[in-house]
Amino acid sequence: MLTHQRRFLPSTSALAAFDSVAKLGSFSAAANELALTQGAISRQIGLLEDQLGVRLFERTNRGVELTQIGRTYAKGIGDALATIRTLSLEAMATRNDTHLRLAILPTFGTRWLMPRIPDFLAKNPAIIMDFATRIGQFEFEGSGLDAAIHIGEPNWPGTDCQFLMHEIVAPVCSPTFLADNPVAKPEDLLAKPLFDMASRPRAWEQWFASLGISDGRGGGMRFEQFSNVVQACHAGLGIALVPTFLIEPELASGQLVRAWDHEVKSSSAYYLVRPLSKMAYGPASSFSAWILEQARTFSEPRPACG
């Protein structure tokens, strides 16, 4: 029975040679790609054809061409090899249980998370952290990542989303812009350049609605990252709805000011996201417990002074 099964399981060397020739259309090109001799490639293809009992290539004066059977086989083998490579990378990525590979949002990572990471490392000295920047949802499979910080809703397929904190936003701009474009009432903002964030297309509509203004909307410049929209505010180009906790230094120093003193809770929130396939992974579990505690402490009401 085992011998019968092996007949239908060619060697990976033969399959890699076949896949390379099928993609490149040449034994010599495949030999260069795989760092083998042309003769070695030819032998691997010959062994594969003998094992299957079919012709996979037609030899021509111009090189080789896939037969009809070869074309069908190449499609399936290419997909299978890609799957094997992905699974192998994932296995290699998780073989060391001291690494944590975390996807972070650029501004949240820089402004809120990084100043707190020394505390996590001090409490977990055996864990080595790797960071990658990601905006929006992505496929965990094949990414090598163990967890991600996500802004939005807890609707990421195939994952566990743990709530971290809400997002409180307010309209901000440069003091020069506000001096040149005074705002006497919130409706005045409708005539100003209002920046939009790609990840929060209805933010201005929700902000105006909280004040009973039904026709509120953005429609000005559109940005992908908060770092860019904050720079645009510094440059005096307009007004942005920004999470206040991410720009506390700018507000404290007066580099940015509130265009109107009204905050709203955004419909988006921050979550720690982990793929269901890695819920038992130790470093990610340690990080989850730590960041949930950090977020809880941060979100607690601060005692009044005096």
FENTA-V619350 format. One record per residue. N is the residue number from 1. RES is the residue in one small letter. PHI is phi in whole degrees, -180 to 180 (* if undefined). PSI is psi as a letter, one per 30 degrees, with the letter a starting at -180 (NA if undefined). D_FIRST is the distance of its C-alpha to the first C-alpha in Angstrom with 1 decimal. Layout:
[[N & RES & PHI & PSI & D_FIRST] [N & RES & PHI & PSI & D_FIRST]]
//
This chain:
[[1 & m & * & e & 0.0] [2 & l & -64 & e & 3.8] [3 & t & -62 & e & 5.5] [4 & h & -63 & e & 5.1] [5 & q & -67 & e & 6.3] [6 & r & -65 & f & 8.8] [7 & r & -60 & e & 10.2] [8 & f & -100 & g & 11.7] [9 & l & -128 & i & 12.9] [10 & p & -62 & l & 15.9] [11 & s & -68 & l & 18.0] [12 & t & -66 & f & 20.9] [13 & s & -64 & e & 23.3] [14 & a & -66 & e & 22.4] [15 & l & -67 & e & 22.6] [16 & a & -65 & e & 25.8] [17 & a & -65 & e & 27.3] [18 & f & -62 & e & 26.4] [19 & d & -61 & e & 27.9] [20 & s & -67 & e & 31.0] [21 & v & -64 & e & 31.6] [22 & a & -62 & e & 31.1] [23 & k & -76 & e & 33.7] [24 & l & -97 & f & 36.2] [25 & g & 71 & g & 35.9] [26 & s & -159 & k & 36.3] [27 & f & -66 & e & 34.4] [28 & s & -67 & e & 37.5] [29 & a & -65 & e & 37.8] [30 & a & -64 & e & 34.2] [31 & a & -61 & e & 34.7] [32 & n & -64 & e & 37.8] [33 & e & -65 & e & 36.0] [34 & l & -97 & g & 33.2] [35 & a & 57 & h & 35.5] [36 & l & -125 & l & 33.6] [37 & t & -83 & l & 34.9] [38 & q & -62 & e & 34.8] [39 & g & -64 & e & 33.0] [40 & a & -66 & e & 30.2] [41 & i & -63 & e & 29.8] [42 & s & -60 & e & 29.7] [43 & r & -66 & e & 27.0] [44 & q & -64 & e & 24.8] [45 & i & -66 & e & 25.4] [46 & g & -62 & e & 24.8] [47 & l & -63 & e & 21.4] [48 & l & -67 & e & 20.4] [49 & e & -64 & e & 21.8] [50 & d & -64 & e & 20.0] [51 & q & -67 & e & 16.6] [52 & l & -84 & f & 17.4] [53 & g & 75 & g & 19.3] [54 & v & -139 & l & 22.4] [55 & r & -91 & k & 25.7] [56 & l & -98 & f & 26.3] [57 & f & -132 & k & 29.9] [58 & e & -104 & k & 32.8] [59 & r & -83 & k & 34.9] [60 & t & -127 & l & 38.6] [61 & n & -65 & f & 41.9] [62 & r & -93 & f & 41.9] [63 & g & 137 & b & 38.5] [64 & v & -132 & k & 35.2] [65 & e & -133 & k & 34.6] [66 & l & -67 & k & 31.5] [67 & t & -75 & l & 30.4] [68 & q & -60 & e & 30.1] [69 & i & -63 & e & 26.3] [70 & g & -62 & e & 26.9] [71 & r & -65 & e & 29.3] [72 & t & -64 & e & 26.9] [73 & y & -65 & e & 24.1] [74 & a & -63 & e & 26.8] [75 & k & -62 & e & 27.9] [76 & g & -67 & e & 24.5] [77 & i & -67 & e & 23.7] [78 & g & -60 & e & 27.2] [79 & d & -65 & e & 26.9] [80 & a & -65 & e & 23.6] [81 & l & -66 & e & 25.1] [82 & a & -63 & e & 28.2] [83 & t & -65 & e & 26.4] [84 & i & -62 & e & 24.6] [85 & r & -62 & e & 28.1] [86 & t & -62 & e & 29.7] [87 & l & -64 & e & 27.3] [88 & s & -66 & e & 27.7] [89 & l & -63 & e & 31.5] [90 & e & -66 & e & 31.6] [91 & a & -64 & e & 29.6] [92 & m & -66 & e & 32.0] [93 & a & -69 & f & 35.0] [94 & t & -105 & g & 34.2] [95 & r & -72 & f & 33.2] [96 & n & -107 & j & 36.9] [97 & d & -84 & g & 38.3] [98 & t & -108 & f & 41.9] [99 & h & -100 & k & 42.0] [100 & l & -124 & j & 43.2] [101 & r & -108 & j & 43.0] [102 & l & -118 & k & 45.5] [103 & a & -91 & k & 46.6] [104 & i & -125 & l & 50.4] [105 & l & -83 & k & 53.0] [106 & p & -55 & e & 55.5] [107 & t & -73 & e & 58.8] [108 & f & -59 & e & 57.5] [109 & g & -63 & e & 55.6] [110 & t & -73 & e & 58.7] [111 & r & -84 & e & 61.4] [112 & w & -106 & e & 59.9] [113 & l & -77 & e & 56.7] [114 & m & -58 & e & 57.3] [115 & p & -62 & f & 60.5] [116 & r & -98 & f & 58.6] [117 & i & -59 & e & 55.5] [118 & p & -55 & e & 57.3] [119 & d & -66 & e & 57.5] [120 & f & -63 & e & 53.8] [121 & l & -67 & e & 53.1] [122 & a & -66 & e & 55.7] [123 & k & -85 & f & 54.0] [124 & n & -134 & i & 50.5] [125 & p & -65 & f & 51.0] [126 & a & -83 & f & 47.4] [127 & i & -90 & k & 46.4] [128 & i & -107 & k & 46.5] [129 & m & -101 & k & 47.2] [130 & d & -119 & k & 46.2] [131 & f & -117 & k & 48.0] [132 & a & -136 & k & 47.3] [133 & t & -91 & k & 49.7] [134 & r & -138 & k & 48.4] [135 & i & -121 & k & 50.4] [136 & g & 87 & l & 48.9] [137 & q & -74 & l & 45.4] [138 & f & -147 & l & 42.4] [139 & e & -85 & j & 38.6] [140 & f & -65 & e & 37.7] [141 & e & -62 & k & 34.1] [142 & g & 87 & f & 34.1] [143 & s & -84 & f & 37.7] [144 & g & 77 & g & 37.2] [145 & l & -95 & k & 40.0] [146 & d & -100 & f & 40.1] [147 & a & -164 & l & 43.1] [148 & a & -150 & k & 45.9] [149 & i & -94 & k & 49.5] [150 & h & -124 & k & 50.0] [151 & i & -113 & k & 53.2] [152 & g & 147 & b & 53.2] [153 & e & -120 & l & 51.7] [154 & p & -81 & i & 48.7] [155 & n & -125 & h & 46.5] [156 & w & -87 & j & 43.8] [157 & p & -60 & k & 40.5] [158 & g & 73 & g & 37.7] [159 & t & -134 & l & 40.2] [160 & d & -107 & k & 42.5] [161 & c & -108 & j & 46.2] [162 & q & -109 & k & 48.7] [163 & f & -64 & k & 52.4] [164 & l & -107 & e & 54.5] [165 & m & -164 & l & 57.9] [166 & h & -79 & l & 59.8] [167 & e & -119 & j & 61.5] [168 & i & -103 & k & 65.3] [169 & v & -117 & l & 66.7] [170 & a & -146 & l & 70.2] [171 & p & -79 & k & 71.8] [172 & v & -132 & l & 72.8] [173 & c & -160 & a & 74.5] [174 & s & -80 & l & 76.7] [175 & p & -61 & e & 80.2] [176 & t & -65 & e & 81.7] [177 & f & -62 & e & 79.8] [178 & l & -67 & e & 81.0] [179 & a & -65 & e & 84.6] [180 & d & -82 & f & 84.5] [181 & n & -133 & i & 82.8] [182 & p & -62 & k & 84.3] [183 & v & -121 & j & 82.6] [184 & a & -95 & f & 85.1] [185 & k & -151 & l & 82.7] [186 & p & -59 & f & 78.9] [187 & e & -62 & f & 79.5] [188 & d & -63 & f & 80.8] [189 & l & -64 & f & 77.3] [190 & l & -62 & f & 76.4] [191 & a & -94 & g & 78.5] [192 & k & -101 & l & 76.9] [193 & p & -70 & j & 73.9] [194 & l & -109 & k & 71.0] [195 & f & -77 & k & 67.8] [196 & d & -112 & k & 64.4] [197 & m & -103 & k & 61.1] [198 & a & -59 & e & 58.1] [199 & s & -81 & f & 56.2] [200 & r & -137 & i & 59.2] [201 & p & -66 & f & 60.5] [202 & r & -110 & g & 62.6] [203 & a & -62 & e & 64.0] [204 & w & -67 & e & 67.6] [205 & e & -57 & e & 67.6] [206 & q & -70 & e & 66.6] [207 & w & -65 & e & 69.2] [208 & f & -63 & e & 72.0] [209 & a & -61 & e & 71.0] [210 & s & -67 & f & 71.4] [211 & l & -104 & g & 75.1] [212 & g & 80 & g & 75.5] [213 & i & -101 & j & 75.4] [214 & s & -85 & f & 73.2] [215 & d & -103 & g & 73.3] [216 & g & -76 & k & 72.0] [217 & r & -164 & l & 69.5] [218 & g & -89 & c & 68.6] [219 & g & 106 & g & 68.2] [220 & g & -92 & b & 69.2] [221 & m & -62 & k & 67.1] [222 & r & -120 & k & 63.4] [223 & f & -129 & l & 61.4] [224 & e & -93 & e & 57.8] [225 & q & -126 & k & 58.8] [226 & f & -65 & e & 61.5] [227 & s & -59 & e & 62.5] [228 & n & -74 & e & 63.5] [229 & v & -69 & e & 65.4] [230 & v & -67 & e & 67.3] [231 & q & -62 & e & 68.3] [232 & a & -65 & e & 69.5] [233 & c & -66 & e & 71.6] [234 & h & -56 & e & 73.0] [235 & a & -77 & f & 74.0] [236 & g & 77 & g & 76.0] [237 & l & -91 & f & 74.0] [238 & g & 163 & a & 73.7] [239 & i & -123 & k & 72.5] [240 & a & -130 & k & 69.0] [241 & l & -88 & j & 67.6] [242 & v & -129 & k & 66.1] [243 & p & -59 & k & 64.6] [244 & t & -64 & e & 67.6] [245 & f & -70 & f & 65.7] [246 & l & -87 & f & 64.3] [247 & i & -127 & g & 67.8] [248 & e & -57 & e & 69.8] [249 & p & -62 & e & 71.1] [250 & e & -67 & e & 72.3] [251 & l & -69 & e & 74.1] [252 & a & -66 & e & 75.6] [253 & s & -84 & f & 77.0] [254 & g & 86 & g & 78.2] [255 & q & -64 & e & 76.1] [256 & l & -126 & l & 74.9] [257 & v & -133 & l & 76.8] [258 & r & -78 & k & 76.0] [259 & a & -72 & f & 77.2] [260 & w & -152 & k & 77.6] [261 & d & -83 & i & 77.2] [262 & h & -146 & k & 74.7] [263 & e & -108 & k & 71.1] [264 & v & -136 & l & 68.4] [265 & k & -82 & k & 64.9] [266 & s & -66 & l & 62.4] [267 & s & -73 & f & 59.8] [268 & s & -92 & l & 57.3] [269 & a & -143 & l & 56.3] [270 & y & -96 & k & 54.3] [271 & y & -135 & k & 50.9] [272 & l & -94 & k & 48.4] [273 & v & -115 & k & 45.0] [274 & r & -130 & k & 41.6] [275 & p & -65 & k & 38.2] [276 & l & -59 & f & 36.5] [277 & s & -71 & f & 33.5] [278 & k & -122 & g & 35.8] [279 & m & -64 & f & 38.1] [280 & a & -92 & g & 37.1] [281 & y & -73 & j & 37.7] [282 & g & -54 & e & 40.5] [283 & p & -58 & e & 42.9] [284 & a & -68 & e & 42.9] [285 & s & -66 & e & 43.7] [286 & s & -64 & e & 46.5] [287 & f & -66 & e & 47.9] [288 & s & -59 & e & 47.8] [289 & a & -61 & e & 49.8] [290 & w & -68 & e & 52.3] [291 & i & -72 & e & 52.9] [292 & l & -64 & e & 53.3] [293 & e & -68 & e & 56.0] [294 & q & -61 & e & 57.6] [295 & a & -66 & e & 57.7] [296 & r & -63 & e & 59.2] [297 & t & -63 & e & 61.9] [298 & f & -64 & e & 62.7] [299 & s & -84 & f & 63.0] [300 & e & -65 & k & 65.3] [301 & p & -58 & k & 68.9] [302 & r & -86 & k & 71.0] [303 & p & -63 & k & 74.1] [304 & a & -71 & k & 77.4] [305 & c & -82 & l & 79.7] [306 & g & 92 & NA & 83.1]]
//
